[in-house]
Amino acid sequence: MTNQSYKLEVAVTHNGEINKGFQEDEENEIKLEKNGVLPAVAVLTNEGTGRDTWDNPIEFLLSCVAMSVGLGNVWRFPFTAYENGGGAFLIPYIIVLFFIGKPIYFLEMAMGQFSSSGQVKVWEMAPIFKGVGYGSMLGTACVVSYYVSLMAITVFYFLASFKSVLPWAECNTSWAPGICNGTLINKNVTDKTVSELYFENEVFPQYASVENGIGLPHWWLTLCLIGSWVLIFLSLVKGVQSSGKVAYFTALFPYVVLFVLLGRGVTLNGAWQGIEKFIVPEWSKILEPEVWYAAVGQCFFSLSTGFGPIIMFSSYNPFRHNVYRDALIISLLDTFTSLLAGFTIFAILGNLATESGVDVKDVVKSGPGLAFISYPDAIAKFDWVPQLFAVLFFLMLFTLGVGSATSLTGGLITIICDQWPHIKRWQVTAVVCVAGTLIGLVYVTPGGQFMLTLVDYFGANFVIYVMATLEVAGVAWCYGLSKFCGDIEFMLNIKIGLYWKFCWGFVVPIGLTSILFYSLITSKQLQHNGTDFPVAAIVAGWTLTGIAVSLIPICALHTIYTRKSSGLLEKIRESFCPTAKWGPKHPQLLKEWAQITQKQ
């Protein structure tokens, strides 16, 4: 379809008058042509569809960067790579990124932009899969509920970093009674570091077990939690009009800090020993299934595929926006950020190991321990304004958290607003943020870290894997790979190559299904810090998973029941077919797309 034939078809209304919106587009194209820019296709906004749109494409790109580049890049990737072969881990990671991560990212972008719908309404393409949208919604709610609690801890450390002496730099009897020898730790009493004692005794005192309950929320972390949710509310209250502006800071500032910390880190004594531990490959690890499983997990959750925000963000794009280019940029930038964070983290951990007289492996901790124990300990040993680097580091962590949390929360808000458009967006945003605050109180209790581990395992990891697998299978095998590729070609005026079809039709659904079975077969008794969960907690976890997964058959049955066909088989057949609501939201585009679809 050429640009000229497209314009002739859609620029004229049914009564023969020139469509005002397209007349404006023509005027814009003339201006571009005068400047030597020849647009490949007409650029259409969401005007006339009743849906918000980004002020400019940069805000969309930066919002996607802020969403995908999060806390996991800083504290999950470096440790995962170190544990799974160092430099050798990059080989399975890049392969997985190429054949699974990037294809899913582009697929979700295309789904959202083509339909101008969130992760539930987008299933007008195959309504029997509507439960996938609601299931991923529940998984997203689980993730964002504990994600903001981690941001609350970051806020506490950020505020503590303004003290004249970093509180975790010196032992204090107020939170380490009987352990301190002046400002140092009595090594005859404990082998823990000052920063470890500070986190466990002052910042976040924890129960050794949750057999007798999780306790009451810590008031200081509760205030930090409330502050975090208030900031998320302010970022989302006006939809993409406000979140797009916030993205300029949340997407770019972390890179400034990472480069500053890397510049400082590589000049420290022992830095290169730490970097060596990060990049030196253990080639034997490549043959271990666990390494490939870890690569998929890292790539999957780093890019935030399967959660819904990618579909949500792209749904606010103009119909002709080049998401093909954006998907490539973001997937590569996400990998670059992970590597940048790895070099930065291990350079400073190398210095910590040298200063402490131990091996690097003795100072590396996983997850939050890396951010709140190992790294603060390293910063405290800086001989030049450690407070500055502490402020920068924790502000960067909080910024990364805001970028991801606003994206996840925005996805939930979009689902509700799409379902009940008569409710004002600020009201939905307020209710979601208040609910998030109340649920988040669970994670700032003395048993909060147990709850985080439990919800992450049962409410996020497994659920999102299931939903992402069904998402790709629903598009490729139910709606039809050829039809979906045709929709993208109509939208972007590009030809979808064999690589994308092979990944969507075979590699991603088969690969993710294999990963699901592998994770179930190799799963072990869930623990937190070496402590088993009580039976009641495990039952509650499986109940959460059951609720999320059961949404798929429940919504499927509801879809079949509400079809207009007469017989049961006809109703089932209709449930697999696109509804009349599927297609571009712009009336002129819908007409053009329908004509092409009928010919095919």
C-alpha positions as CSV (number, residue, x, y, z in Angstrom):
1,M,0.0,0.0,0.0
2,T,1.6,3.3,-1.0
3,N,1.4,6.5,0.9
4,Q,-0.6,8.2,-1.9
5,S,-3.3,5.5,-2.1
6,Y,-3.5,5.5,1.7
7,K,-4.1,9.3,1.7
8,L,-6.7,9.1,-1.0
9,E,-8.7,6.5,1.0
10,V,-8.7,8.1,4.4
11,A,-8.4,11.8,3.8
12,V,-12.0,12.1,2.6
13,T,-15.0,11.7,4.8
14,H,-18.1,9.7,3.8
15,N,-19.8,12.9,2.6
16,G,-16.9,14.0,0.4
17,E,-15.4,16.6,2.7
18,I,-11.8,16.9,3.6
19,N,-11.1,15.4,7.0
20,K,-9.7,18.2,9.2
21,G,-7.3,16.0,11.1
22,F,-5.8,14.7,7.9
23,Q,-5.6,18.1,6.4
24,E,-3.5,19.2,9.4
25,D,-1.3,16.2,8.8
26,E,-0.8,17.1,5.2
27,E,0.2,20.6,6.2
28,N,2.7,19.2,8.7
29,E,4.2,16.9,6.0
30,I,4.6,19.9,3.7
31,K,6.6,21.7,6.4
32,L,8.7,18.6,6.9
33,E,9.3,18.3,3.1
34,K,10.5,21.9,3.0
35,N,13.1,21.0,5.6
36,G,14.3,18.1,3.6
37,V,12.4,15.4,5.7
38,L,10.2,13.0,3.7
39,P,7.9,11.1,6.1
40,A,7.4,7.4,5.1
41,V,3.8,7.3,6.4
42,A,1.2,9.8,7.7
43,V,1.6,10.6,11.4
44,L,-1.7,10.2,13.1
45,T,-2.5,11.3,16.7
46,N,-5.2,9.7,18.9
47,E,-7.4,12.7,18.4
48,G,-10.9,11.5,17.8
49,T,-10.4,8.3,19.8
50,G,-11.0,9.8,23.3
51,R,-7.6,8.6,24.4
52,D,-4.6,10.6,25.8
53,T,-1.4,10.7,23.8
54,W,2.2,11.5,24.6
55,D,3.2,15.1,24.1
56,N,6.1,13.9,22.0
57,P,7.8,10.6,21.1
58,I,10.8,11.3,23.3
59,E,8.5,11.1,26.4
60,F,7.3,7.6,25.3
61,L,10.9,6.4,24.7
62,L,12.2,7.7,28.0
63,S,9.2,6.3,29.9
64,C,9.9,2.9,28.5
65,V,13.6,3.3,29.4
66,A,12.6,4.3,33.0
67,M,10.3,1.3,33.2
68,S,12.7,-1.3,31.9
69,V,15.8,0.1,33.5
70,G,15.1,-0.5,37.2
71,L,16.4,-1.8,40.5
72,G,16.9,-5.2,39.0
73,N,19.6,-3.8,36.7
74,V,21.6,-2.5,39.6
75,W,21.3,-5.3,42.2
76,R,20.1,-8.3,40.3
77,F,22.1,-8.4,37.1
78,P,25.6,-8.1,38.6
79,F,25.1,-10.8,41.2
80,T,23.3,-13.1,38.7
81,A,26.1,-12.7,36.2
82,Y,28.7,-13.3,38.9
83,E,27.0,-16.5,40.1
84,N,26.4,-17.9,36.7
85,G,29.8,-17.8,35.0
86,G,30.8,-14.1,34.9
87,G,31.6,-13.1,31.4
88,A,30.3,-16.5,30.1
89,F,26.8,-15.6,31.3
90,L,26.7,-12.9,28.7
91,I,26.5,-15.5,25.9
92,P,23.2,-17.1,27.0
93,Y,21.9,-13.7,28.2
94,I,22.4,-12.1,24.8
95,I,21.0,-15.2,23.0
96,V,17.9,-15.1,25.2
97,L,17.6,-11.3,24.7
98,F,17.7,-11.8,20.9
99,F,15.2,-14.7,20.6
100,I,12.9,-14.0,23.6
101,G,13.3,-10.6,25.2
102,K,13.3,-8.4,22.2
103,P,10.5,-10.3,20.3
104,I,8.1,-10.1,23.3
105,Y,8.9,-6.4,23.8
106,F,8.1,-5.6,20.1
107,L,5.0,-7.7,20.2
108,E,3.6,-5.9,23.3
109,M,4.4,-2.5,21.8
110,A,2.7,-3.4,18.6
111,M,-0.4,-4.8,20.4
112,G,-0.9,-1.7,22.4
113,Q,-0.2,0.8,19.7
114,F,-2.4,-0.9,17.1
115,S,-5.4,-1.2,19.4
116,S,-4.9,1.9,21.6
117,S,-5.9,-0.3,24.5
118,G,-4.5,-1.6,27.8
119,Q,-3.6,-5.1,28.6
120,V,-7.2,-6.3,29.1
121,K,-9.0,-4.5,26.3
122,V,-6.3,-5.5,23.9
123,W,-7.7,-9.0,24.0
124,E,-10.6,-8.0,21.8
125,M,-8.3,-9.7,19.2
126,A,-9.0,-13.1,20.9
127,P,-11.5,-12.5,23.7
128,I,-11.1,-16.0,25.2
129,F,-7.6,-14.9,26.3
130,K,-9.0,-11.9,28.3
131,G,-8.1,-13.7,31.5
132,V,-4.4,-13.3,30.6
133,G,-4.8,-9.5,30.9
134,Y,-6.4,-9.8,34.4
135,G,-3.9,-12.4,35.5
136,S,-1.0,-10.2,34.6
137,M,-2.8,-7.4,36.3
138,L,-2.8,-9.4,39.6
139,G,0.9,-10.3,39.1
140,T,1.7,-6.6,38.4
141,A,-0.2,-5.6,41.6
142,C,1.9,-8.1,43.6
143,V,5.2,-6.7,42.2
144,V,4.4,-3.1,42.7
145,S,3.1,-3.7,46.3
146,Y,6.5,-4.9,47.5
147,Y,8.6,-2.8,45.0
148,V,7.6,0.4,46.7
149,S,8.5,-1.0,50.1
150,L,12.1,-1.3,48.8
151,M,11.9,2.3,47.6
152,A,10.9,3.2,51.2
153,I,14.1,1.6,52.5
154,T,16.0,3.6,49.9
155,V,14.4,6.8,51.1
156,F,15.5,6.0,54.7
157,Y,19.1,5.5,53.6
158,F,18.9,8.6,51.4
159,L,17.9,10.8,54.4
160,A,20.5,9.2,56.6
161,S,23.2,10.0,54.1
162,F,23.0,13.7,54.9
163,K,24.5,13.2,58.4
164,S,28.0,14.5,59.1
165,V,29.2,10.9,59.5
166,L,27.4,8.1,57.7
167,P,25.6,6.1,60.4
168,W,26.7,2.8,59.0
169,A,30.4,3.8,59.0
170,E,30.8,3.5,62.8
171,C,29.4,1.1,65.3
172,N,26.8,2.6,67.6
173,T,25.7,1.0,70.9
174,S,22.2,2.3,70.4
175,W,21.6,-0.3,67.7
176,A,24.5,-2.7,68.4
177,P,24.7,-3.1,72.3
178,G,27.4,-5.3,73.6
179,I,29.1,-5.5,70.1
180,C,30.8,-2.2,69.7
181,N,34.4,-1.6,70.7
182,G,34.4,2.2,70.4
183,T,33.4,2.9,66.9
184,L,34.5,-0.5,65.7
185,I,33.0,-4.0,66.0
186,N,34.3,-6.4,68.5
187,K,35.2,-9.3,66.1
188,N,35.2,-11.7,69.1
189,V,31.4,-11.2,69.4
190,T,30.3,-11.2,65.7
191,D,31.7,-11.5,62.2
192,K,29.1,-9.1,60.7
193,T,30.0,-5.8,59.3
194,V,28.9,-2.4,60.7
195,S,26.6,-1.8,57.7
196,E,25.0,-5.3,58.1
197,L,24.3,-4.6,61.8
198,Y,22.9,-1.1,60.9
199,F,20.5,-2.6,58.4
200,E,19.4,-5.5,60.6
201,N,19.1,-3.6,63.9
202,E,18.4,0.0,63.0
203,V,16.9,0.2,59.6
204,F,14.8,-2.9,59.3
205,P,14.7,-5.2,62.4
206,Q,13.5,-8.6,61.2
207,Y,12.0,-11.7,62.8
208,A,14.0,-14.9,62.5
209,S,10.7,-16.7,61.6
210,V,7.1,-15.8,60.9
211,E,5.6,-18.8,62.7
212,N,4.0,-16.4,65.2
213,G,3.0,-13.6,62.8
214,I,4.7,-10.7,61.0
215,G,4.3,-8.0,63.7
216,L,3.4,-4.4,63.3
217,P,4.8,-2.0,60.7
218,H,8.0,0.0,61.6
219,W,6.8,3.6,61.9
220,W,9.9,5.1,60.2
221,L,9.6,2.9,57.2
222,T,5.9,3.5,57.1
223,L,6.5,7.2,56.7
224,C,9.0,6.5,53.9
225,L,6.4,4.2,52.3
226,I,3.7,6.9,52.4
227,G,6.1,9.5,50.9
228,S,7.0,7.1,48.1
229,W,3.4,6.5,47.2
230,V,2.6,10.2,47.3
231,L,5.3,10.9,44.8
232,I,4.0,8.1,42.5
233,F,0.5,9.6,42.8
234,L,1.8,13.0,41.7
235,S,3.6,11.4,38.8
236,L,0.5,9.7,37.6
237,V,-2.4,12.0,38.5
238,K,-2.5,13.5,35.0
239,G,-1.8,10.3,33.1
240,V,0.9,10.4,30.4
241,Q,0.8,14.2,30.5
242,S,2.5,14.1,34.0
243,S,4.3,10.8,33.9
244,G,5.9,11.7,30.5
245,K,7.5,14.8,32.1
246,V,8.8,12.8,35.1
247,A,10.5,10.3,32.7
248,Y,13.0,13.0,31.6
249,F,14.5,12.7,35.1
250,T,13.9,9.1,36.0
251,A,15.3,7.8,32.7
252,L,18.4,10.1,32.5
253,F,19.6,10.8,36.0
254,P,20.6,7.2,36.9
255,Y,23.0,7.2,34.0
256,V,24.7,10.4,35.3
257,V,25.2,8.8,38.7
258,L,26.3,5.4,37.3
259,F,29.0,7.1,35.2
260,V,30.1,9.3,38.2
261,L,30.3,6.2,40.5
262,L,32.1,4.2,37.8
263,G,34.6,7.0,37.3
264,R,35.3,7.1,41.0
265,G,35.2,3.3,41.3
266,V,37.9,2.5,38.8
267,T,40.3,4.8,40.5
268,L,40.0,2.9,43.9
269,N,42.6,0.4,45.1
270,G,41.4,-3.2,44.2
271,A,38.8,-2.0,41.7
272,W,40.1,-4.1,38.8
273,Q,40.2,-7.2,40.9
274,G,36.5,-6.8,41.4
275,I,35.8,-6.1,37.7
276,E,37.8,-9.2,36.9
277,K,35.5,-11.3,39.1
278,F,32.6,-9.9,37.1
279,I,33.8,-10.4,33.6
280,V,36.2,-13.4,33.7
281,P,34.2,-16.3,32.1
282,E,33.7,-19.7,33.6
283,W,33.1,-21.5,30.3
284,S,31.9,-24.7,31.9
285,K,28.8,-22.9,33.2
286,I,27.4,-22.4,29.7
287,L,26.4,-26.1,29.6
288,E,24.4,-25.9,32.9
289,P,20.6,-25.5,32.4
290,E,20.5,-23.3,35.6
291,V,22.5,-20.6,33.8
292,W,20.1,-20.5,30.8
293,Y,17.2,-20.4,33.2
294,A,18.8,-17.5,35.1
295,A,19.5,-15.7,31.8
296,V,15.8,-15.9,30.8
297,G,14.7,-14.7,34.2
298,Q,17.1,-11.8,34.1
299,C,16.2,-10.7,30.6
300,F,12.5,-11.3,31.2
301,F,12.1,-9.3,34.4
302,S,14.6,-6.6,33.4
303,L,12.7,-5.6,30.3
304,S,9.4,-5.8,32.2
305,T,7.7,-7.9,29.6
306,G,4.5,-9.7,30.6
307,F,3.5,-7.2,33.2
308,G,1.4,-4.9,31.0
309,P,3.0,-1.4,31.1
310,I,4.6,-1.9,27.7
311,I,1.2,-2.4,26.2
312,M,-0.2,0.5,28.2
313,F,2.6,3.0,27.2
314,S,2.4,2.1,23.5
315,S,-1.4,2.5,23.6
316,Y,-0.9,6.2,24.0
317,N,1.2,6.5,20.9
318,P,0.1,7.9,17.6
319,F,-0.9,5.0,15.3
320,R,2.1,5.4,13.0
321,H,4.8,5.8,15.6
322,N,7.9,3.7,14.9
323,V,7.8,1.2,17.8
324,Y,10.0,-1.2,15.7
325,R,12.9,1.2,16.2
326,D,12.0,1.9,19.9
327,A,11.9,-1.8,20.8
328,L,15.4,-2.3,19.4
329,I,16.8,0.8,21.2
330,I,15.3,-0.1,24.6
331,S,16.3,-3.7,24.6
332,L,19.9,-2.8,23.7
333,L,20.0,0.1,26.2
334,D,18.7,-2.2,28.9
335,T,21.6,-4.6,28.3
336,F,24.1,-1.8,28.3
337,T,22.7,-0.5,31.6
338,S,23.0,-3.9,33.2
339,L,26.7,-4.1,32.1
340,L,27.4,-0.5,33.2
341,A,25.9,-1.3,36.6
342,G,27.9,-4.5,36.8
343,F,31.2,-2.7,36.2
344,T,30.3,0.0,38.6
345,I,29.2,-2.3,41.4
346,F,32.1,-4.7,41.2
347,A,34.7,-2.0,40.9
348,I,33.6,-0.7,44.3
349,L,33.1,-4.1,45.8
350,G,36.7,-4.9,44.7
351,N,37.9,-2.0,46.7
352,L,35.8,-3.1,49.7
353,A,37.3,-6.6,49.5
354,T,40.8,-5.1,49.3
355,E,40.2,-2.8,52.2
356,S,38.7,-5.6,54.3
357,G,41.5,-8.1,53.4
358,V,39.0,-10.7,52.1
359,D,38.1,-12.1,48.7
360,V,35.4,-10.4,46.5
361,K,33.1,-13.4,46.9
362,D,33.0,-12.7,50.7
363,V,31.5,-9.2,50.2
364,V,29.1,-9.9,47.4
365,K,25.5,-10.3,48.5
366,S,22.4,-10.9,46.5
367,G,19.3,-8.7,46.0
368,P,18.6,-6.0,48.6
369,G,21.7,-7.0,50.5
370,L,23.9,-5.8,47.7
371,A,22.2,-2.4,47.7
372,F,21.7,-1.9,51.5
373,I,24.7,-3.7,53.0
374,S,27.6,-4.3,50.6
375,Y,27.5,-1.1,48.7
376,P,26.9,1.2,51.6
377,D,29.8,-0.5,53.4
378,A,32.0,0.2,50.4
379,I,30.9,3.9,50.2
380,A,31.6,4.4,53.9
381,K,35.2,3.5,53.3
382,F,35.7,6.3,50.7
383,D,38.3,8.8,51.8
384,W,36.7,11.7,50.0
385,V,33.1,12.9,50.9
386,P,31.5,9.6,51.2
387,Q,28.2,11.4,52.0
388,L,28.1,12.8,48.5
389,F,28.4,9.4,46.9
390,A,25.9,7.9,49.3
391,V,23.3,10.6,48.5
392,L,23.9,10.1,44.8
393,F,23.7,6.3,45.0
394,F,20.4,6.2,47.0
395,L,18.9,9.0,45.0
396,M,19.7,6.9,41.9
397,L,18.1,3.8,43.4
398,F,15.0,5.8,44.3
399,T,14.8,7.3,40.8
400,L,15.1,3.9,39.3
401,G,12.3,2.7,41.6
402,V,10.1,5.6,40.7
403,G,10.5,4.9,37.0
404,S,9.5,1.3,37.3
405,A,6.8,1.8,40.0
406,T,5.0,4.5,38.1
407,S,4.9,2.3,35.0
408,L,3.6,-0.7,36.8
409,T,1.0,1.3,38.7
410,G,0.0,3.2,35.5
411,G,-0.7,-0.2,33.9
412,L,-3.2,-1.0,36.7
413,I,-4.8,2.4,36.4
414,T,-5.2,2.1,32.7
415,I,-7.0,-1.2,33.0
416,I,-9.5,0.4,35.4
417,C,-10.0,3.5,33.3
418,D,-10.5,1.4,30.2
419,Q,-13.1,-0.7,31.9
420,W,-14.9,2.3,33.5
421,P,-14.1,5.4,31.4
422,H,-16.7,7.5,33.2
423,I,-14.6,7.5,36.4
424,K,-12.1,10.4,36.5
425,R,-8.5,9.3,36.2
426,W,-7.3,11.2,39.3
427,Q,-9.9,9.4,41.4
428,V,-8.7,6.0,40.1
429,T,-5.1,7.0,40.7
430,A,-5.8,8.1,44.3
431,V,-7.6,4.8,45.1
432,V,-4.9,2.7,43.6
433,C,-2.1,4.6,45.5
434,V,-4.0,4.4,48.8
435,A,-4.6,0.7,48.4
436,G,-0.9,0.3,47.5
437,T,0.1,2.1,50.6
438,L,-2.1,-0.1,52.9
439,I,-1.0,-3.3,51.3
440,G,2.6,-2.2,51.4
441,L,2.5,-1.9,55.2
442,V,2.8,-5.7,55.2
443,Y,6.3,-5.5,53.9
444,V,7.6,-3.0,56.4
445,T,6.8,-5.2,59.4
446,P,9.4,-7.4,61.2
447,G,8.2,-10.2,59.0
448,G,8.1,-8.1,55.9
449,Q,11.0,-9.7,54.1
450,F,9.4,-13.1,54.5
451,M,6.3,-11.7,52.9
452,L,8.3,-10.1,50.1
453,T,9.9,-13.4,49.3
454,L,6.6,-15.3,49.4
455,V,4.7,-12.8,47.2
456,D,7.6,-12.5,44.7
457,Y,7.7,-16.3,44.3
458,F,4.0,-17.1,44.1
459,G,2.4,-13.8,43.0
460,A,5.0,-12.5,40.5
461,N,7.6,-15.0,39.0
462,F,5.4,-18.0,38.2
463,V,2.3,-15.9,37.4
464,I,4.0,-13.6,35.0
465,Y,5.7,-16.5,33.2
466,V,2.4,-18.2,32.7
467,M,0.7,-15.0,31.4
468,A,3.5,-14.1,29.1
469,T,3.5,-17.6,27.6
470,L,-0.2,-17.5,27.0
471,E,0.1,-13.9,25.7
472,V,2.4,-14.9,22.8
473,A,0.6,-18.1,22.1
474,G,-2.7,-16.3,22.0
475,V,-1.4,-13.8,19.4
476,A,0.5,-16.2,17.3
477,W,-1.6,-19.4,17.5
478,C,-5.1,-18.1,18.1
479,Y,-5.4,-14.6,16.5
480,G,-3.0,-15.7,13.8
481,L,0.6,-14.9,13.1
482,S,0.0,-13.8,9.6
483,K,-2.9,-11.6,10.6
484,F,-0.8,-10.0,13.4
485,C,2.1,-9.4,11.0
486,G,-0.4,-7.9,8.5
487,D,-1.7,-5.5,11.2
488,I,1.9,-4.4,12.0
489,E,2.7,-3.9,8.3
490,F,-0.5,-1.8,7.9
491,M,0.5,0.3,11.0
492,L,4.2,0.8,10.4
493,N,4.4,0.3,6.6
494,I,7.3,-2.2,7.1
495,K,7.6,-5.9,6.2
496,I,7.8,-8.3,9.1
497,G,10.7,-10.7,8.5
498,L,11.1,-14.4,9.1
499,Y,13.1,-13.7,12.3
500,W,10.0,-12.2,14.1
501,K,7.7,-14.8,12.8
502,F,10.0,-17.6,13.9
503,C,10.4,-16.1,17.4
504,W,6.7,-15.4,17.9
505,G,5.4,-18.6,16.4
506,F,7.9,-21.1,17.8
507,V,10.8,-19.9,20.0
508,V,9.0,-17.8,22.5
509,P,5.9,-20.0,23.3
510,I,7.9,-23.2,23.2
511,G,10.8,-21.7,25.1
512,L,8.7,-20.2,27.9
513,T,6.7,-23.4,28.2
514,S,9.9,-25.4,28.6
515,I,11.1,-22.9,31.3
516,L,7.8,-23.2,33.2
517,F,8.2,-27.0,33.3
518,Y,11.8,-26.8,34.2
519,S,11.1,-24.4,37.1
520,L,8.4,-26.6,38.5
521,I,10.5,-29.8,38.2
522,T,13.6,-28.2,39.8
523,S,11.7,-26.1,42.4
524,K,12.8,-26.5,46.0
525,Q,11.3,-25.8,49.4
526,L,10.9,-22.0,49.6
527,Q,13.1,-20.3,52.2
528,H,14.1,-16.9,53.4
529,N,17.6,-16.5,54.7
530,G,17.8,-20.3,55.2
531,T,14.5,-20.5,57.1
532,D,11.6,-22.5,55.9
533,F,8.2,-20.9,55.6
534,P,5.4,-22.3,57.8
535,V,2.8,-24.5,56.0
536,A,0.1,-21.8,56.3
537,A,2.3,-19.3,54.4
538,I,3.0,-21.8,51.6
539,V,-0.8,-22.6,51.3
540,A,-1.4,-18.8,51.1
541,G,1.2,-18.5,48.4
542,W,-0.3,-21.3,46.3
543,T,-3.8,-19.8,46.8
544,L,-2.5,-16.5,45.4
545,T,-1.1,-18.3,42.4
546,G,-4.3,-20.3,42.0
547,I,-6.4,-17.1,42.0
548,A,-4.3,-15.5,39.3
549,V,-4.2,-18.6,37.1
550,S,-7.9,-19.4,37.6
551,L,-8.8,-16.0,36.1
552,I,-7.9,-17.5,32.7
553,P,-10.6,-20.2,32.6
554,I,-13.1,-18.1,34.5
555,C,-12.8,-15.2,32.0
556,A,-12.8,-17.8,29.1
557,L,-16.1,-19.3,30.4
558,H,-17.6,-15.8,30.8
559,T,-16.5,-14.9,27.3
560,I,-18.1,-18.1,25.8
561,Y,-21.3,-17.5,27.8
562,T,-21.7,-13.9,26.6
563,R,-21.2,-14.6,22.9
564,K,-24.2,-14.0,20.7
565,S,-24.0,-17.2,18.7
566,S,-26.7,-19.8,19.3
567,G,-25.0,-23.2,19.9
568,L,-22.2,-24.0,22.3
569,L,-19.7,-24.9,19.6
570,E,-20.6,-21.7,17.8
571,K,-20.1,-19.7,21.0
572,I,-16.7,-21.3,21.5
573,R,-15.7,-20.7,18.0
574,E,-16.7,-17.0,18.3
575,S,-14.7,-16.7,21.5
576,F,-11.5,-17.3,19.5
577,C,-12.4,-14.7,16.9
578,P,-11.8,-10.9,17.1
579,T,-14.7,-8.8,18.2
580,A,-16.1,-5.8,16.4
581,K,-14.2,-3.6,18.8
582,W,-10.8,-4.9,17.6
583,G,-8.8,-2.7,15.3
584,P,-7.5,0.8,15.1
585,K,-9.5,3.3,17.2
586,H,-9.2,6.1,14.6
587,P,-12.4,5.9,12.5
588,Q,-10.6,6.5,9.2
589,L,-7.9,4.0,9.9
590,L,-10.4,1.5,11.0
591,K,-12.2,1.8,7.7
592,E,-9.0,1.4,5.7
593,W,-7.8,-1.6,7.8
594,A,-11.2,-3.3,7.5
595,Q,-11.1,-2.9,3.7
596,I,-7.7,-4.5,3.5
597,T,-8.7,-7.3,6.0
598,Q,-11.8,-8.2,3.9
599,K,-9.7,-8.5,0.8
600,Q,-7.3,-10.9,2.5
